[in-house]
Amino acid sequence: MSKICQITGKKAMIGNNVSHSKRRTKRTFDVNLFNKKFYYVEQECWISLSLCANGLRCINKKGLDAALNDAVAKGYCDWKTIKVIG
């Protein structure tokens, strides 16, 4: 799966490694992603999301249902890509 947060839409950025002699080579700045399980009360099931630390803070602030609805409305994830565990 790609390195994209399903809640905030953050993805890896591309930048430069800069050595002491100021030589530049390309590198990627990856997102702080981790897989987390949540109990989705509205559907009464467990779901697994790939999200970053900022996405977890958004869920704690707004709630799981509101954060998922916002992410689907903005196009960061689909209802089909959310993995239902059981």
Order of alpha helices (4+ residues) and beta strands (2+ residues): beta-beta-beta-beta-alpha-alpha-beta
